[in-house]
């Protein structure tokens, strides 16, 4: 019994030690890929190094890591935890993430402050490095442009195909084309809102019932026909009722005429 308890304690300690983050918010459907196995993601699930999170349409998931880094993953995305080291006694904390497809938002935590050069996100076309910052990646892995928005601090976006590094200050974004060309621009609040709506909300449209002009005309004609039919039926019923009433009156009169008149004079007593 004692050996079982010791084994359980060691196992629990091992699981706790390997836990590097927790799913703190989840809307929609997502799965966790770990060691070749796929399982449904749930609120409160613990994540480990090398895990991948794959989201579906209309899904948004938030992860809080041990160093208090917060990452929000958008819909139709594939996010991975390539390397994560954060221990009080470790002098080299590291956070390396991957985004094969989709979108993500990042608010960096303690690693971003104490070791910003060890914090990075790699996509198919770029590697994003930070200097204590918040940023958003949009359109990763798509056929069009990938855009990286810097919402606080500054980021360095290295284009893998050309080796060019673009410094993106706060309030700007860089668009990276498929051929590796880049364009640095300022964004507006409206630009940011549209991007977030596109990447972090559902694309499913509600079905609306529209009545065509033809349907309205048909419906109107049908109603008119029904009304006309009702009026005809009512008129017919009234006529029939009147005829029946007249016939009954005539019959009663004929019957009364055929009967002999009674003598209303009282007879004398005998």
PyMOL commands that set and color helices and strands:
alter all, ss='L'
color gray80, all
select helices_A, chain A and resi 2-18+110-114+116-118+189-200+213-258
alter helices_A, ss='H'
color red, helices_A
select strands_A, chain A and resi 19-27+30-34+37-40+46-48+52-55+60-65+70-73+78-85+94-107+119-123+126-130+134-140+146-152+154-159+165-169+172-176+182-186
alter strands_A, ss='S'
color yellow, strands_A
deselect
rebuild
show_as cartoon
